[in-house]
Amino acid sequence: MLARVDPTSDAPVFAQLASSVRADMASGRLRPGDRLPAARELAGALGVNLHTVLHAYQLLREEGLIDMRRGRGAVVTDAALPLAELRQEIVELVRRADARGVSRDALVSIVRGAPA
């Protein structure tokens, strides 16, 4: 897992970390059963506070994407599978939009405006 954070971003670091993990799940780099780095290890590697990493992990846990157990660490759950499937559908949607001359910005606007 390659966690990515942008210190110049307005997004909180914990949210960036959670987003990075989600992206790794969607790409297939993280699969159900995979272990995430220990929070202390990841915090040290990124130069961020331990509680920042724990906050990101807790967010992912609340979403059902990881399971956290004492002594076992954070493990990717089966709930991550649909992210990889959805990514393929998104790639196809972007390809179809490009073919129809719809800009990426317009596509993003459409997706953001779609009902939840």
Buried (B, 14 or more C-beta within 10 A) or exposed (E): BEBEBEEEEEEEBBBBBBBBBBBBBBEEEBEBEBEBBEBEEBBEEBEBEBEBBBBBBBBBBEEEBBBBEEEEBBBBBEBBBEBBEEBEEEEEBEEEBEEEEBEEEEBEEEEEEEEE
